[in-house]
Amino acid sequence: LIVVTFIDIDHQIIPDSISIGGILAGLIAIYWLPISYKDALIGVGLGAGVLIAVIYGYFLITGKQGMGGGDVKLLAMIGVFIGWKGVLFTIFASSAIGSVVGLTWIALTHKDTRSPIPFGPFLSLGAIIYLFWGGAVIDWYMKFMNIQ
């Protein structure tokens, strides 16, 4: 995720060798990971599916491409390792953090809202937050919202 972050920042691409290779490595490593094969496969499908829907929805509304396929494959790779619950958390966290950072960057640099901002670093950060603090954040949210 660190490598993907810096490549995406510098070149605005996420190499398939990393994301697809990561998906394959994750599927092989499932035996040693604390995740079921079913959750990993649902994570791959949900991760890719949600971002594909966002890409097509944005295109239908604006007629322009708003996100690349590298982000789709990266979230699918993330899904292999953290499952569908982690994918949902990652989508929410990365979108929230990306919005705050992007709007701040636009305000500070006086750039246009159409200026490209790589999303891979935010997906990576969302996944890392889930890995280390996801359970605590979800527990806090459930208590805050008074959900049993």
Secondary structure, 3 states (H helix, E strand, C coil): CHHHHHHHHHHCCCCHHHHHHHHHHHHHHHHHCCCCHHHHHHHHHHHHHHHHHHHHHHHHHHCCCCCCHHHHHHHHHHHHHHHHHHHHHHHHHHHHHHHHHHHHHHHHHCCCCCCCCCCHHHHHHHHHHHHHHHHHHHHHHHHHCCCC
